[in-house]
Structure formats: C-alpha cells, structure tokens
Amino acid sequence: MKLLLDQNLSRKLVTMLADMYPGSTHVSALNLHQATDAIIWAFAKESNFTIVSKDSDFHQRSFLEGWPPKVVWLRLGNCSTQDIANCLRSHLPDLAAFEVDQQAAFLSLG
C-alpha cells in the first residue's frame, strides 16, 4: 500500500514508515502542498495512492465520490509524529485488509 501523506502530517513519516509502506510520499515532495483537495484526490486516484490525513475533508469526499482513492482518516488529536507512525505501524493488518476491501472507501484510525 502506497500512502500519500497530507500536508497536515510531517514529511518525516515517509522515511519513518518506508519499511512498511514502500513507495509512500508526502504531498510536498510532489509539489502538491498548496494544491486543492480536488487536485490531490485526482493525483492519488491516478497514481494508486491511499490518502492519509488528519482533516475530515478527504473523509467527506470519499462519501461523495467513493473510491479510488481510499482514505485513511487519522483521528488522533494533538499528537507527535512518532505517535502517528506508531498508529500506522500497529494498524498494518487493518490497512492491508482495507486495501483489498472492494466496498470500503475510508478507514478511521484513532
């Protein structure tokens, strides 16, 4: 599973999670850090990424448009980058099941 990390997440997560989520990237690495949600959505859809965000915007868009792309909504509140990395690491089995689920558009982790 390739993750596309939203602007509200640290770029450090890409290297912190590279062993478990190879091919993942951050929107800033793609020069999408100032792009609209619609542009990020289209890029993720075309490039087979799962969007990971702490904002509800992509979660809401997944209801309207379905998938692809799939969306992981992190509901962790104010936390460290390490806390986010630990969450994504500990939920690898859930994310793997989510990736192949033909009916799931979003996954909420908290």
Summary of the structure (lengths in Angstrom):
residues: 110
radius of gyration: 12.5
end to end distance: 19.4
largest distance: 32.7
contacts: 319
relative contact order: 0.20
helix: 44%
strand: 15%
